[in-house]
Amino acid sequence: MTLYDRITHDIAAAMKAREQGRLSALRMAKAALMNASVSKGRDLEEAEAQQVLAGLIKQRRDSIEQFRAAGRNDLADRETAEIGVLERYAPPAASADDIAGALDAAIVETGASTPKDMGRVMKAVMNALSGKTVDGKAVNELVRKKLSGGT
């Protein structure tokens, strides 16, 4: 069953259970998947659908930071709840060992030695970790630290 089909099925279940928060998040995810499909002019492949979902989760995380800074904890809590719903459909998160291994392999593969090589290393790490949920900011910090001479 594709991600789109799972979300569609779960929308019906959320409607029957009268779970408004979950229903709202699922409808938003379905709309984002449909919009991406229309913009591509074809059905999304599973990896593309996962990228759309990852983008939605990232947007929510960024919004939470802004809402908390503005003192709007009510909106931050709603975004947190939406992340909880969306993460059920995301691929499993990459472990710290997975990230460290991919980082070391990427540095060797690209021959990187200075912070100027950061873009190439980031691309290689993210490609190696595709199919898993990865926080790009955290990977970016690790790459920067490693290339700056930190361990």
C-alpha positions as CSV (number, residue, x, y, z in Angstrom):
1,M,0.0,0.0,0.0
2,T,1.5,3.4,-1.0
3,L,1.9,6.2,1.4
4,Y,-1.0,8.1,-0.3
5,D,-3.3,5.1,0.0
6,R,-2.4,4.6,3.7
7,I,-3.1,8.3,4.5
8,T,-6.4,8.1,2.6
9,H,-7.4,5.0,4.5
10,D,-6.4,6.6,7.8
11,I,-8.4,9.7,7.0
12,A,-11.6,7.6,6.9
13,A,-10.6,5.9,10.2
14,A,-10.0,9.3,11.8
15,M,-13.3,10.6,10.6
16,K,-15.1,7.6,12.1
17,A,-13.3,8.0,15.4
18,R,-13.9,11.8,15.4
19,E,-10.2,12.6,15.9
20,Q,-10.1,16.2,14.7
21,G,-6.4,16.8,15.3
22,R,-5.3,13.7,13.5
23,L,-7.8,14.2,10.7
24,S,-6.6,17.8,10.1
25,A,-2.9,16.6,9.9
26,L,-3.8,13.8,7.5
27,R,-5.9,16.0,5.2
28,M,-3.0,18.5,5.1
29,A,-0.6,15.7,4.2
30,K,-2.9,14.3,1.5
31,A,-3.3,17.7,0.0
32,A,0.5,18.2,-0.1
33,L,1.0,14.8,-1.8
34,M,-1.8,15.7,-4.3
35,N,-0.2,19.1,-5.1
36,A,3.2,17.5,-5.6
37,S,1.7,14.9,-7.9
38,V,-0.1,17.5,-9.9
39,S,3.1,19.7,-10.2
40,K,5.1,16.6,-11.4
41,G,2.3,15.7,-13.8
42,R,2.3,12.1,-12.7
43,D,1.8,9.9,-9.6
44,L,4.6,10.3,-7.1
45,E,7.1,7.5,-6.5
46,E,7.3,6.3,-2.9
47,A,10.7,8.1,-2.3
48,E,9.2,11.4,-3.7
49,A,6.2,11.0,-1.4
50,Q,8.5,10.5,1.6
51,Q,10.4,13.7,0.6
52,V,7.1,15.6,0.6
53,L,6.3,14.2,4.0
54,A,9.8,15.0,5.3
55,G,9.3,18.6,4.1
56,L,6.0,18.9,6.0
57,I,7.6,17.7,9.2
58,K,10.5,20.1,8.7
59,Q,8.0,23.0,8.2
60,R,6.3,22.1,11.4
61,R,9.6,22.0,13.4
62,D,10.5,25.4,12.0
63,S,7.1,26.8,12.9
64,I,7.4,25.4,16.5
65,E,10.6,27.4,17.0
66,Q,9.0,30.6,15.8
67,F,5.8,30.1,17.8
68,R,7.7,29.4,21.0
69,A,9.9,32.5,20.4
70,A,6.7,34.5,20.0
71,G,5.1,33.0,23.1
72,R,2.4,31.2,21.2
73,N,2.6,27.9,23.0
74,D,-0.9,26.9,21.9
75,L,0.1,27.0,18.3
76,A,3.4,25.3,19.0
77,D,1.5,22.5,20.8
78,R,-0.8,22.0,17.8
79,E,2.3,21.8,15.4
80,T,3.9,19.2,17.8
81,A,0.7,17.1,17.6
82,E,0.8,17.3,13.8
83,I,4.4,16.1,13.8
84,G,3.4,13.2,15.9
85,V,0.8,12.2,13.4
86,L,3.1,12.7,10.4
87,E,6.0,10.8,11.9
88,R,4.0,7.6,11.9
89,Y,4.2,7.7,8.1
90,A,7.9,8.7,7.8
91,P,10.6,6.1,7.4
92,P,12.5,5.1,10.5
93,A,15.0,7.6,11.8
94,A,18.7,7.1,11.1
95,S,20.6,6.2,14.2
96,A,23.7,8.1,15.4
97,D,25.9,5.2,14.3
98,D,24.3,5.3,10.8
99,I,25.0,9.0,10.5
100,A,28.5,8.7,11.8
101,G,29.3,5.8,9.4
102,A,27.8,7.6,6.5
103,L,29.8,10.8,7.4
104,D,33.1,8.9,7.6
105,A,32.5,7.1,4.4
106,A,31.5,10.4,2.6
107,I,34.7,12.1,3.8
108,V,36.8,9.3,2.5
109,E,34.8,9.0,-0.8
110,T,35.0,12.8,-1.5
111,G,38.5,13.3,-0.2
112,A,37.3,16.2,1.9
113,S,39.6,17.8,4.3
114,T,38.5,21.4,4.8
115,P,35.2,23.2,5.5
116,K,35.2,24.3,1.8
117,D,34.3,20.6,0.9
118,M,31.2,20.7,3.1
119,G,28.7,20.8,0.2
120,R,30.1,17.6,-1.4
121,V,30.2,15.8,1.9
122,M,26.6,16.8,2.8
123,K,25.4,15.6,-0.5
124,A,27.1,12.3,-0.1
125,V,25.9,11.8,3.4
126,M,22.3,12.6,2.6
127,N,22.4,10.3,-0.4
128,A,23.8,7.5,1.8
129,L,21.0,8.0,4.3
130,S,18.2,8.3,1.8
131,G,15.2,6.2,2.8
132,K,15.7,7.1,6.5
133,T,14.5,10.1,8.4
134,V,17.5,12.4,9.0
135,D,17.7,15.9,10.5
136,G,19.7,17.9,8.0
137,K,20.6,20.5,10.5
138,A,22.2,17.9,12.8
139,V,24.1,16.3,10.0
140,N,25.3,19.8,8.8
141,E,26.6,20.5,12.3
142,L,28.4,17.1,12.5
143,V,30.0,17.7,9.0
144,R,31.1,21.2,9.9
145,K,32.6,20.0,13.2
146,K,34.4,17.0,11.5
147,L,35.8,19.1,8.7
148,S,36.9,21.9,11.1
149,G,39.2,19.5,12.9
150,G,36.8,18.5,15.8
151,T,36.1,14.9,16.5
